Amino acid sequence: MSIEKVSPKYYPKVEIVRRGLALGSDFLVIWVLSSILAGVTGTGIAFILVFVLSWLGLRVLVVSNNQGQSLGRWAFDIKVLDRRGRVPDLQTLVKRELITGFGVLLVAIALNNLIANPTAILLFTPLVIDCGTALSDAQLRQALHDRYADTRIVSSERGYSLDLKVKRIVASVSRNVRR
């Protein structure tokens, strides 16, 4: 029995900043939604439940039905693929997003409690460790959740190109200021 290696199609690497902005966009949408919906009931358990369900909905169901892109990934022209170059199946996406979602949930709890308890900033640590590993991986830029689920983040031609549009606006404003 031989092991066949699949040679994946070449995809351009995605800069860490774009990945962070896409993750931050998804986080912001879900954090605001969870805060509003949990604010109605006023309990921390409701916030966690709404946050987890929203995270799995946006980062698993939407991604599996939207060519590997969540809202944030679509806004920054990136997508998630498995090692064969396809959109990962639901099981792989769930494995991947449970790891990321746990770190992001801790960040949301920290932000909600930061004024009352400044040491809550330590809850950022798991997400920093998880995503920080992508900085040390020069070849594939895989974070821990990518390595565990055997996925990667690649550039996509499909999306809104929010980062490029913001750069154009900033360049235009800076040109007009110099005049």
N, CA, C and O atoms as a DFTB+ gen file, in Angstrom:
716 C
 N C O
     1  1       0.847      -1.172       0.000
     2  2       0.000       0.000       0.000
     3  2       0.895       1.239       0.000
     4  3       1.814       1.338       0.813
     5  1       0.637       2.174      -0.894
     6  2       1.442       3.396      -0.966
     7  2       0.591       4.603      -0.600
     8  3      -0.627       4.621      -0.776
     9  1       1.267       5.579      -0.100
    10  2       0.587       6.819       0.254
    11  2       0.776       7.792      -0.900
    12  3       1.903       8.094      -1.291
    13  1      -0.321       8.273      -1.434
    14  2      -0.270       9.177      -2.569
    15  2      -0.323      10.617      -2.077
    16  3      -1.237      11.002      -1.349
    17  1       0.652      11.394      -2.475
    18  2       0.647      12.803      -2.103
    19  2      -0.142      13.588      -3.141
    20  3       0.025      13.401      -4.347
    21  1      -0.983      14.449      -2.659
    22  2      -1.767      15.288      -3.546
    23  2      -1.016      16.598      -3.706
    24  3      -0.728      17.281      -2.723
    25  1      -0.701      16.945      -4.935
    26  2      -0.009      18.212      -5.154
    27  2      -1.054      19.300      -5.346
    28  3      -1.725      19.346      -6.377
    29  1      -1.192      20.176      -4.354
    30  2      -2.226      21.196      -4.441
    31  2      -1.875      22.271      -5.461
    32  3      -0.703      22.552      -5.714
    33  1      -2.890      22.850      -6.026
    34  2      -2.733      23.969      -6.943
    35  2      -2.112      25.133      -6.177
    36  3      -2.372      25.302      -4.985
    37  1      -1.309      25.922      -6.842
    38  2      -0.667      27.050      -6.182
    39  2      -1.689      28.161      -5.930
    40  3      -2.423      28.563      -6.832
    41  1      -1.719      28.636      -4.712
    42  2      -2.546      29.774      -4.348
    43  2      -1.661      30.804      -3.681
    44  3      -0.783      30.444      -2.897
    45  1      -1.869      32.075      -3.971
    46  2      -1.049      33.107      -3.320
    47  2      -1.282      33.144      -1.814
    48  3      -2.400      32.945      -1.338
    49  1      -0.204      33.403      -1.073
    50  2      -0.303      33.517       0.382
    51  2      -1.090      34.774       0.743
    52  3      -1.134      35.746      -0.010
    53  1      -1.697      34.720       1.899
    54  2      -2.464      35.858       2.396
    55  2      -1.671      36.511       3.520
    56  3      -1.172      35.832       4.417
    57  1      -1.562      37.815       3.464
    58  2      -0.841      38.536       4.501
    59  2      -1.566      38.368       5.846
    60  3      -2.788      38.231       5.910
    61  1      -0.780      38.383       6.888
    62  2      -1.317      38.216       8.242
    63  2      -2.306      39.335       8.574
    64  3      -3.302      39.101       9.258
    65  1      -2.036      40.529       8.101
    66  2      -2.920      41.668       8.391
    67  2      -4.301      41.419       7.787
    68  3      -5.311      41.653       8.450
    69  1      -4.359      40.954       6.554
    70  2      -5.660      40.673       5.922
    71  2      -6.400      39.573       6.660
    72  3      -7.614      39.660       6.844
    73  1      -5.683      38.538       7.085
    74  2      -6.316      37.467       7.856
    75  2      -6.872      38.010       9.162
    76  3      -7.987      37.671       9.560
    77  1      -6.092      38.855       9.826
    78  2      -6.543      39.439      11.083
    79  2      -7.752      40.343      10.901
    80  3      -8.667      40.335      11.724
    81  1      -7.758      41.121       9.828
    82  2      -8.897      41.995       9.563
    83  2     -10.156      41.194       9.235
    84  3     -11.257      41.571       9.637
    85  1      -9.996      40.096       8.510
    86  2     -11.148      39.249       8.205
    87  2     -11.697      38.606       9.480
    88  3     -12.909      38.582       9.697
    89  1     -10.805      38.089      10.316
    90  2     -11.229      37.514      11.594
    91  2     -11.882      38.582      12.464
    92  3     -12.910      38.336      13.094
    93  1     -11.283      39.759      12.494
    94  2     -11.842      40.859      13.284
    95  2     -13.212      41.292      12.791
    96  3     -14.080      41.632      13.595
    97  1     -13.415      41.284      11.489
    98  2     -14.728      41.644      10.930
    99  2     -15.793      40.645      11.349
   100  3     -16.883      41.024      11.778
   101  1     -15.465      39.360      11.219
   102  2     -16.419      38.331      11.652
   103  2     -16.692      38.447      13.149
   104  3     -17.837      38.344      13.591
   105  1     -15.629      38.663      13.925
   106  2     -15.775      38.792      15.370
   107  2     -16.665      39.975      15.723
   108  3     -17.557      39.852      16.562
   109  1     -16.429      41.115      15.091
   110  2     -17.191      42.318      15.407
   111  2     -18.679      42.133      15.133
   112  3     -19.516      42.531      15.943
   113  1     -19.008      41.533      13.996
   114  2     -20.413      41.290      13.657
   115  2     -21.066      40.387      14.701
   116  3     -22.165      40.673      15.176
   117  1     -20.389      39.305      15.053
   118  2     -20.968      38.341      15.993
   119  2     -20.992      38.899      17.408
   120  3     -21.942      38.643      18.147
   121  1     -19.979      39.648      17.800
   122  2     -19.934      40.227      19.146
   123  2     -21.067      41.234      19.337
   124  3     -21.740      41.226      20.367
   125  1     -21.275      42.100      18.347
   126  2     -22.361      43.083      18.445
   127  2     -23.713      42.377      18.468
   128  3     -24.575      42.710      19.281
   129  1     -23.899      41.410      17.582
   130  2     -25.158      40.660      17.543
   131  2     -25.417      39.959      18.877
   132  3     -26.529      40.009      19.402
   133  1     -24.397      39.311      19.419
   134  2     -24.555      38.597      20.690
   135  2     -24.816      39.558      21.843
   136  3     -25.618      39.267      22.730
   137  1     -24.145      40.693      21.830
   138  2     -24.354      41.671      22.900
   139  2     -25.762      42.230      22.868
   140  3     -26.382      42.433      23.911
   141  1     -26.265      42.479      21.666
   142  2     -27.635      43.007      21.553
   143  2     -28.656      41.953      21.981
   144  3     -29.552      42.239      22.775
   145  1     -28.521      40.748      21.461
   146  2     -29.491      39.702      21.785
   147  2     -29.398      39.264      23.245
   148  3     -30.420      38.988      23.874
   149  1     -28.188      39.197      23.783
   150  2     -28.039      38.812      25.191
   151  2     -28.418      39.959      26.108
   152  3     -28.799      39.732      27.256
   153  1     -28.320      41.195      25.615
   154  2     -28.723      42.346      26.419
   155  2     -30.196      42.331      26.735
   156  3     -30.623      42.861      27.760
   157  1     -30.979      41.725      25.858
   158  2     -32.414      41.605      26.082
   159  2     -32.677      40.693      27.275
   160  3     -33.527      40.998      28.111
   161  1     -31.959      39.582      27.359
   162  2     -32.167      38.649      28.459
   163  2     -31.308      39.005      29.664
   164  3     -31.682      38.717      30.801
   165  1     -30.160      39.629      29.422
   166  2     -29.319      40.109      30.513
   167  2     -28.481      39.063      31.217
   168  3     -28.013      39.326      32.325
   169  1     -28.264      37.894      30.640
   170  2     -27.449      36.886      31.305
   171  2     -26.192      36.589      30.499
   172  3     -26.183      36.715      29.275
   173  1     -25.136      36.194      31.196
   174  2     -23.889      35.831      30.543
   175  2     -23.999      34.536      29.774
   176  3     -23.354      34.360      28.740
   177  1     -24.820      33.624      30.279
   178  2     -25.007      32.341      29.602
   179  2     -25.678      32.564      28.252
   180  3     -25.329      31.908      27.270
   181  1     -26.633      33.480      28.195
   182  2     -27.311      33.776      26.929
   183  2     -26.316      34.364      25.927
   184  3     -26.362      34.039      24.740
   185  1     -25.418      35.228      26.403
   186  2     -24.396      35.801      25.528
   187  2     -23.517      34.707      24.940
   188  3     -23.272      34.690      23.734
   189  1     -23.044      33.799      25.775
   190  2     -22.167      32.717      25.319
   191  2     -22.905      31.826      24.315
   192  3     -22.347      31.464      23.279
   193  1     -24.139      31.479      24.617
   194  2     -24.910      30.616      23.729
   195  2     -25.139      31.279      22.365
   196  3     -24.938      30.651      21.325
   197  1     -25.556      32.538      22.376
   198  2     -25.781      33.255      21.118
   199  2     -24.467      33.416      20.355
   200  3     -24.436      33.276      19.133
   201  1     -23.392      33.708      21.066
   202  2     -22.090      33.894      20.431
   203  2     -21.631      32.605      19.747
   204  3     -21.215      32.630      18.589
   205  1     -21.706      31.488      20.457
   206  2     -21.244      30.207      19.899
   207  2     -22.088      29.799      18.696
   208  3     -21.545      29.378      17.675
   209  1     -23.399      29.918      18.804
   210  2     -24.265      29.550      17.683
   211  2     -24.047      30.466      16.479
   212  3     -24.040      30.008      15.336
   213  1     -23.870      31.751      16.739
   214  2     -23.612      32.699      15.644
   215  2     -22.259      32.430      15.002
   216  3     -22.122      32.482      13.780
   217  1     -21.256      32.139      15.836
   218  2     -19.912      31.857      15.310
   219  2     -19.930      30.621      14.402
   220  3     -19.384      30.639      13.299
   221  1     -20.561      29.557      14.884
   222  2     -20.640      28.342      14.075
   223  2     -21.475      28.573      12.815
   224  3     -21.165      28.033      11.753
   225  1     -22.520      29.364      12.934
   226  2     -23.338      29.662      11.754
   227  2     -22.567      30.433      10.700
   228  3     -22.604      30.086       9.519
   229  1     -21.860      31.488      11.125
   230  2     -21.136      32.324      10.171
   231  2     -19.871      31.655       9.664
   232  3     -19.548      31.758       8.481
   233  1     -19.156      30.973      10.539
   234  2     -17.844      30.459      10.152
   235  2     -17.864      28.998       9.683
   236  3     -16.855      28.495       9.188
   237  1     -19.008      28.314       9.835
   238  2     -19.097      26.937       9.338
   239  2     -20.159      26.837       8.242
   240  3     -19.842      26.472       7.109
   241  1     -21.400      27.153       8.562
   242  2     -22.477      26.993       7.583
   243  2     -22.324      27.937       6.396
   244  3     -22.464      27.522       5.246
   245  1     -22.037      29.198       6.673
   246  2     -21.872      30.161       5.583
   247  2     -20.658      29.798       4.735
   248  3     -20.718      29.859       3.507
   249  1     -19.561      29.422       5.381
   250  2     -18.339      29.065       4.644
   251  2     -18.573      27.850       3.755
   252  3     -18.121      27.830       2.610
   253  1     -19.268      26.844       4.262
   254  2     -19.481      25.633       3.455
   255  2     -20.409      25.904       2.270
   256  3     -20.337      25.203       1.260
   257  1     -21.263      26.893       2.380
   258  2     -22.189      27.214       1.292
   259  2     -21.756      28.406       0.454
   260  3     -22.449      28.773      -0.495
   261  1     -20.622      29.018       0.784
   262  2     -20.204      30.246       0.104
   263  2     -18.764      30.136      -0.406
   264  3     -17.987      31.081      -0.270
   265  1     -18.412      29.017      -0.977
   266  2     -17.112      28.801      -1.605
   267  2     -15.933      29.091      -0.687
   268  3     -14.906      29.604      -1.133
   269  1     -16.080      28.762       0.604
   270  2     -14.977      28.899       1.548
   271  2     -14.824      30.279       2.154
   272  3     -13.792      30.577       2.755
   273  1     -15.827      31.122       2.008
   274  2     -15.715      32.488       2.513
   275  2     -16.810      32.811       3.521
   276  3     -17.991      32.543       3.297
   277  1     -16.381      33.398       4.647
   278  2     -17.329      33.984       5.596
   279  2     -17.499      35.448       5.197
   280  3     -16.942      35.882       4.188
   281  1     -18.246      36.194       5.963
   282  2     -18.456      37.611       5.650
   283  2     -17.131      38.379       5.649
   284  3     -16.856      39.150       4.729
   285  1     -16.320      38.166       6.674
   286  2     -15.032      38.854       6.754
   287  2     -14.069      38.417       5.675
   288  3     -13.356      39.242       5.105
   289  1     -14.039      37.130       5.387
   290  2     -13.153      36.630       4.332
   291  2     -13.596      37.142       2.970
   292  3     -12.755      37.433       2.120
   293  1     -14.890      37.256       2.750
   294  2     -15.396      37.803       1.498
   295  2     -14.988      39.266       1.357
   296  3     -14.608      39.711       0.273
   297  1     -15.068      40.010       2.459
   298  2     -14.723      41.432       2.412
   299  2     -13.249      41.654       2.080
   300  3     -12.892      42.692       1.522
   301  1     -12.389      40.690       2.417
   302  2     -10.950      40.860       2.188
   303  2     -10.383      39.869       1.157
   304  3      -9.173      39.646       1.121
   305  1     -11.236      39.284       0.331
   306  2     -10.818      38.423      -0.783
   307  2      -9.956      37.235      -0.359
   308  3      -8.913      36.985      -0.963
   309  1     -10.371      36.513       0.656
   310  2      -9.641      35.310       1.044
   311  2     -10.640      34.182       1.280
   312  3     -11.831      34.422       1.478
   313  1     -10.141      32.956       1.256
   314  2     -11.014      31.808       1.498
   315  2     -10.217      30.697       2.161
   316  3      -8.987      30.699       2.140
   317  1     -10.931      29.754       2.745
   318  2     -10.313      28.608       3.414
   319  2     -10.471      27.384       2.515
   320  3     -11.536      27.133       1.951
   321  1      -9.370      26.628       2.402
   322  2      -9.367      25.412       1.597
   323  2      -8.730      24.283       2.387
   324  3      -7.958      24.525       3.315
   325  1      -9.055      23.049       2.018
   326  2      -8.361      21.911       2.614
   327  2      -7.094      21.625       1.805
   328  3      -6.781      22.359       0.868
   329  1      -6.373      20.579       2.155
   330  2      -5.088      20.321       1.488
   331  2      -5.250      19.916       0.033
   332  3      -4.292      19.992      -0.736
   333  1      -6.446      19.485      -0.361
   334  2      -6.697      19.127      -1.765
   335  2      -7.070      20.335      -2.613
   336  3      -7.219      20.216      -3.829
   337  1      -7.223      21.502      -1.980
   338  2      -7.606      22.700      -2.717
   339  2      -9.101      22.865      -2.873
   340  3      -9.564      23.590      -3.753
   341  1      -9.859      22.193      -2.018
   342  2     -11.322      22.286      -2.052
   343  2     -11.833      22.936      -0.772
   344  3     -11.112      23.059       0.218
   345  1     -13.084      23.345      -0.820
   346  2     -13.723      23.865       0.389
   347  2     -13.835      22.707       1.377
   348  3     -14.315      21.636       1.007
   349  1     -13.402      22.895       2.628
   350  2     -13.453      21.802       3.600
   351  2     -14.884      21.345       3.873
   352  3     -15.833      22.115       3.731
   353  1     -15.021      20.081       4.266
   354  2     -16.339      19.567       4.621
   355  2     -16.750      20.120       5.989
   356  3     -15.953      20.755       6.679
   357  1     -17.996      19.869       6.366
   358  2     -18.535      20.421       7.618
   359  2     -17.746      19.965       8.839
   360  3     -17.489      20.764       9.740
   361  1     -17.361      18.701       8.881
   362  2     -16.631      18.184      10.041
   363  2     -15.296      18.909      10.208
   364  3     -14.919      19.263      11.325
   365  1     -14.591      19.126       9.124
   366  2     -13.312      19.829       9.178
   367  2     -13.508      21.273       9.604
   368  3     -12.741      21.795      10.413
   369  1     -14.532      21.919       9.063
   370  2     -14.811      23.310       9.446
   371  2     -15.183      23.424      10.919
   372  3     -14.774      24.369      11.594
   373  1     -15.959      22.461      11.417
   374  2     -16.335      22.487      12.832
   375  2     -15.102      22.323      13.711
   376  3     -14.948      23.050      14.692
   377  1     -14.214      21.373      13.375
   378  2     -12.974      21.194      14.144
   379  2     -12.172      22.492      14.162
   380  3     -11.690      22.926      15.209
   381  1     -12.042      23.087      13.015
   382  2     -11.243      24.304      12.872
   383  2     -11.851      25.451      13.674
   384  3     -11.151      26.150      14.407
   385  1     -13.143      25.633      13.528
   386  2     -13.786      26.798      14.138
   387  2     -14.076      26.624      15.622
   388  3     -14.276      27.621      16.316
   389  1     -14.108      25.411      16.130
   390  2     -14.232      25.242      17.578
   391  2     -12.976      25.756      18.278
   392  3     -13.057      26.365      19.345
   393  1     -11.826      25.508      17.675
   394  2     -10.573      26.002      18.263
   395  2     -10.523      27.517      18.195
   396  3     -10.270      28.179      19.202
   397  1     -10.762      28.068      17.019
   398  2     -10.745      29.524      16.856
   399  2     -11.861      30.166      17.677
   400  3     -11.654      31.187      18.332
   401  1     -13.030      29.564      17.635
   402  2     -14.176      30.117      18.353
   403  2     -13.965      30.181      19.846
   404  3     -14.434      31.116      20.495
   405  1     -13.260      29.193      20.415
   406  2     -12.975      29.227      21.845
   407  2     -12.110      30.437      22.192
   408  3     -12.389      31.145      23.159
   409  1     -11.072      30.670      21.409
   410  2     -10.212      31.827      21.652
   411  2     -10.944      33.146      21.463
   412  3     -10.755      34.087      22.233
   413  1     -11.773      33.208      20.443
   414  2     -12.516      34.437      20.169
   415  2     -13.595      34.666      21.224
   416  3     -13.865      35.809      21.593
   417  1     -14.211      33.594      21.710
   418  2     -15.195      33.727      22.792
   419  2     -14.537      34.287      24.050
   420  3     -15.120      35.129      24.733
   421  1     -13.335      33.827      24.357
   422  2     -12.616      34.368      25.513
   423  2     -12.307      35.852      25.323
   424  3     -12.365      36.624      26.280
   425  1     -11.981      36.252      24.103
   426  2     -11.740      37.673      23.816
   427  2     -13.023      38.471      24.024
   428  3     -12.985      39.561      24.593
   429  1     -14.153      37.943      23.570
   430  2     -15.434      38.634      23.752
   431  2     -15.776      38.780      25.226
   432  3     -16.240      39.836      25.655
   433  1     -15.552      37.730      26.003
   434  2     -15.812      37.799      27.447
   435  2     -14.882      38.823      28.088
   436  3     -15.300      39.589      28.958
   437  1     -13.624      38.836      27.658
   438  2     -12.670      39.813      28.195
   439  2     -13.103      41.229      27.884
   440  3     -13.049      42.095      28.758
   441  1     -13.529      41.484      26.662
   442  2     -13.961      42.837      26.289
   443  2     -15.213      43.261      27.055
   444  3     -15.359      44.428      27.418
   445  1     -16.107      42.316      27.296
   446  2     -17.314      42.644      28.056
   447  2     -17.024      42.947      29.519
   448  3     -17.792      43.654      30.172
   449  1     -15.910      42.412      30.043
   450  2     -15.603      42.566      31.465
   451  2     -14.351      43.396      31.726
   452  3     -13.878      43.436      32.863
   453  1     -13.812      44.043      30.737
   454  2     -12.536      44.735      30.865
   455  2     -12.585      45.909      31.833
   456  3     -11.619      46.145      32.558
   457  1     -13.661      46.632      31.858
   458  2     -13.757      47.789      32.754
   459  2     -13.863      47.343      34.210
   460  3     -13.224      47.923      35.088
   461  1     -14.658      46.327      34.461
   462  2     -14.828      45.841      35.830
   463  2     -13.613      45.058      36.314
   464  3     -13.307      45.061      37.506
   465  1     -12.918      44.386      35.396
   466  2     -11.793      43.536      35.779
   467  2     -10.690      43.649      34.730
   468  3     -10.710      42.916      33.742
   469  1      -9.731      44.549      34.922
   470  2      -8.673      44.739      33.917
   471  2      -7.806      43.511      33.658
   472  3      -7.187      43.409      32.599
   473  1      -7.753      42.582      34.603
   474  2      -6.960      41.370      34.365
   475  2      -7.623      40.446      33.347
   476  3      -7.036      39.438      32.953
   477  1      -8.827      40.775      32.922
   478  2      -9.501      39.984      31.896
   479  2      -8.730      40.024      30.574
   480  3      -8.982      39.209      29.687
   481  1      -7.803      40.958      30.440
   482  2      -6.979      41.046      29.234
   483  2      -6.192      39.756      29.016
   484  3      -5.797      39.454      27.890
   485  1      -5.962      38.995      30.087
   486  2      -5.241      37.729      29.968
   487  2      -6.022      36.690      29.163
   488  3      -5.450      35.703      28.700
   489  1      -7.324      36.910      28.996
   490  2      -8.135      35.982      28.205
   491  2      -7.815      36.073      26.710
   492  3      -8.282      35.245      25.929
   493  1      -7.031      37.060      26.312
   494  2      -6.591      37.166      24.917
   495  2      -5.517      36.130      24.586
   496  3      -5.287      35.833      23.414
   497  1      -4.863      35.583      25.601
   498  2      -3.694      34.719      25.416
   499  2      -3.945      33.506      24.513
   500  3      -3.139      33.271      23.612
   501  1      -5.015      32.721      24.702
   502  2      -5.201      31.558      23.816
   503  2      -5.318      31.934      22.335
   504  3      -4.770      31.239      21.480
   505  1      -6.020      33.015      22.027
   506  2      -6.155      33.427      20.634
   507  2      -4.821      33.925      20.076
   508  3      -4.493      33.663      18.919
   509  1      -4.063      34.633      20.886
   510  2      -2.754      35.118      20.444
   511  2      -1.826      33.941      20.155
   512  3      -1.106      33.951      19.156
   513  1      -1.838      32.938      21.013
   514  2      -0.991      31.760      20.789
   515  2      -1.451      31.015      19.535
   516  3      -0.627      30.621      18.709
   517  1      -2.757      30.824      19.392
   518  2      -3.296      30.106      18.241
   519  2      -2.950      30.807      16.932
   520  3      -2.391      30.194      16.023
   521  1      -3.277      32.070      16.839
   522  2      -3.060      32.803      15.589
   523  2      -1.613      33.260      15.419
   524  3      -1.158      33.471      14.295
   525  1      -0.899      33.412      16.512
   526  2       0.489      33.850      16.437
   527  2       1.404      32.843      15.778
   528  3       2.459      33.211      15.261
   529  1       1.020      31.579      15.786
   530  2       1.856      30.566      15.145
   531  2       1.929      30.765      13.637
   532  3       2.870      30.293      12.999
   533  1       0.953      31.456      13.058
   534  2       1.002      31.740      11.620
   535  2       2.159      32.673      11.289
   536  3       2.664      32.658      10.166
   537  1       2.585      33.484      12.251
   538  2       3.718      34.377      12.023
   539  2       5.025      33.604      11.875
   540  3       5.912      34.013      11.126
   541  1       5.139      32.497      12.585
   542  2       6.384      31.723      12.540
   543  2       6.426      30.725      11.386
   544  3       7.485      30.170      11.094
   545  1       5.309      30.489      10.734
   546  2       5.262      29.554       9.611
   547  2       5.427      30.338       8.311
   548  3       4.451      30.842       7.754
   549  1       6.660      30.437       7.835
   550  2       6.946      31.232       6.644
   551  2       6.426      30.578       5.364
   552  3       6.146      31.270       4.385
   553  1       6.298      29.259       5.366
   554  2       5.922      28.585       4.135
   555  2       4.418      28.642       3.859
   556  3       4.009      29.127       2.804
   557  1       3.592      28.158       4.781
   558  2       2.142      28.098       4.549
   559  2       1.348      29.100       5.376
   560  3       0.168      29.325       5.109
   561  1       1.983      29.704       6.377
   562  2       1.310      30.645       7.291
   563  2       0.076      30.013       7.939
   564  3      -1.002      30.607       7.960
   565  1       0.254      28.803       8.464
   566  2      -0.844      28.110       9.121
   567  2      -0.834      28.390      10.616
   568  3       0.201      28.277      11.273
   569  1      -1.992      28.754      11.146
   570  2      -2.169      28.886      12.584
   571  2      -2.406      27.487      13.159
   572  3      -2.524      26.516      12.412
   573  1      -2.474      27.391      14.487
   574  2      -2.680      26.074      15.103
   575  2      -3.978      25.424      14.636
   576  3      -4.012      24.221      14.379
   577  1      -5.039      26.210      14.527
   578  2      -6.311      25.618      14.095
   579  2      -6.237      25.149      12.641
   580  3      -6.914      24.189      12.272
   581  1      -5.427      25.809      11.810
   582  2      -5.237      25.351      10.430
   583  2      -4.456      24.044      10.395
   584  3      -4.778      23.141       9.623
   585  1      -3.435      23.948      11.228
   586  2      -2.625      22.724      11.257
   587  2      -3.455      21.544      11.754
   588  3      -3.361      20.441      11.215
   589  1      -4.263      21.778      12.775
   590  2      -5.076      20.698      13.341
   591  2      -6.109      20.196      12.326
   592  3      -6.322      18.991      12.192
   593  1      -6.741      21.123      11.619
   594  2      -7.788      20.743      10.667
   595  2      -7.248      20.492       9.258
   596  3      -8.006      20.120       8.363
   597  1      -5.949      20.693       9.057
   598  2      -5.313      20.522       7.755
   599  2      -5.959      21.418       6.699
   600  3      -6.333      20.962       5.618
   601  1      -6.079      22.683       7.031
   602  2      -6.638      23.678       6.121
   603  2      -5.623      24.792       5.920
   604  3      -4.602      24.858       6.605
   605  1      -5.922      25.659       4.973
   606  2      -5.084      26.837       4.756
   607  2      -5.934      27.971       4.230
   608  3      -6.999      27.768       3.646
   609  1      -5.431      29.167       4.455
   610  2      -6.107      30.376       4.004
   611  2      -5.384      30.863       2.762
   612  3      -4.162      31.019       2.771
   613  1      -6.141      31.108       1.683
   614  2      -5.546      31.533       0.424
   615  2      -6.284      32.749      -0.120
   616  3      -7.414      33.042       0.272
   617  1      -5.622      33.444      -1.027
   618  2      -6.260      34.581      -1.691
   619  2      -7.334      34.087      -2.642
   620  3      -7.267      32.976      -3.167
   621  1      -8.308      34.926      -2.845
   622  2      -9.420      34.586      -3.723
   623  2      -9.663      35.751      -4.673
   624  3      -9.406      36.906      -4.335
   625  1     -10.155      35.440      -5.849
   626  2     -10.522      36.499      -6.784
   627  2     -11.936      36.995      -6.509
   628  3     -12.358      38.016      -7.052
   629  1     -12.650      36.284      -5.680
   630  2     -14.046      36.591      -5.389
   631  2     -14.120      37.318      -4.055
   632  3     -13.677      36.790      -3.035
   633  1     -14.667      38.507      -4.054
   634  2     -14.809      39.248      -2.812
   635  2     -15.024      40.721      -3.062
   636  3     -15.236      41.150      -4.197
   637  1     -14.968      41.485      -2.001
   638  2     -15.260      42.912      -2.049
   639  2     -14.004      43.764      -2.139
   640  3     -14.090      44.922      -2.550
   641  1     -12.846      43.240      -1.772
   642  2     -11.555      43.957      -1.790
   643  2     -11.592      45.205      -0.906
   644  3     -11.155      46.280      -1.317
   645  1     -12.114      45.050       0.301
   646  2     -12.247      46.173       1.216
   647  2     -10.904      46.819       1.530
   648  3     -10.810      48.045       1.606
   649  1      -9.871      46.013       1.713
   650  2      -8.559      46.558       2.035
   651  2      -8.020      47.427       0.905
   652  3      -7.417      48.468       1.166
   653  1      -8.225      47.022      -0.338
   654  2      -7.759      47.814      -1.471
   655  2      -8.558      49.100      -1.632
   656  3      -8.006      50.137      -1.999
   657  1      -9.852      49.033      -1.360
   658  2     -10.688      50.235      -1.473
   659  2     -10.332      51.250      -0.399
   660  3     -10.328      52.453      -0.661
   661  1     -10.034      50.779       0.804
   662  2      -9.622      51.683       1.881
   663  2      -8.279      52.321       1.537
   664  3      -8.088      53.515       1.768
   665  1      -7.344      51.539       0.984
   666  2      -6.046      52.091       0.579
   667  2      -6.213      53.179      -0.469
   668  3      -5.541      54.207      -0.397
   669  1      -7.098      52.975      -1.444
   670  2      -7.350      53.993      -2.472
   671  2      -7.932      55.262      -1.868
   672  3      -7.544      56.368      -2.244
   673  1      -8.858      55.105      -0.936
   674  2      -9.470      56.276      -0.300
   675  2      -8.428      57.050       0.499
   676  3      -8.376      58.277       0.427
   677  1      -7.598      56.337       1.261
   678  2      -6.551      56.992       2.054
   679  2      -5.565      57.702       1.145
   680  3      -5.152      58.820       1.453
   681  1      -5.172      57.086       0.030
   682  2      -4.249      57.727      -0.912
   683  2      -4.876      58.967      -1.527
   684  3      -4.207      59.986      -1.697
   685  1      -6.149      58.885      -1.859
   686  2      -6.845      60.040      -2.437
   687  2      -6.943      61.187      -1.436
   688  3      -6.724      62.346      -1.787
   689  1      -7.269      60.860      -0.198
   690  2      -7.374      61.898       0.841
   691  2      -6.008      62.529       1.094
   692  3      -5.903      63.748       1.229
   693  1      -4.959      61.702       1.157
   694  2      -3.629      62.259       1.413
   695  2      -3.155      63.134       0.246
   696  3      -2.471      64.132       0.476
   697  1      -3.503      62.783      -1.007
   698  2      -3.178      63.632      -2.157
   699  2      -3.894      64.966      -2.057
   700  3      -3.304      66.013      -2.323
   701  1      -5.175      64.933      -1.673
   702  2      -5.954      66.172      -1.572
   703  2      -5.468      67.049      -0.420
   704  3      -5.546      68.275      -0.506
   705  1      -4.975      66.450       0.641
   706  2      -4.464      67.223       1.786
   707  2      -3.176      67.923       1.400
   708  3      -2.946      69.061       1.811
   709  1      -2.327      67.262       0.612
   710  2      -1.047      67.846       0.212
   711  2      -1.237      69.047      -0.713
   712  3      -0.368      69.917      -0.761
   713  1      -2.325      69.119      -1.433
   714  2      -2.565      70.234      -2.361
   715  2      -2.863      71.456      -1.634
   716  3      -3.093      72.498      -2.248
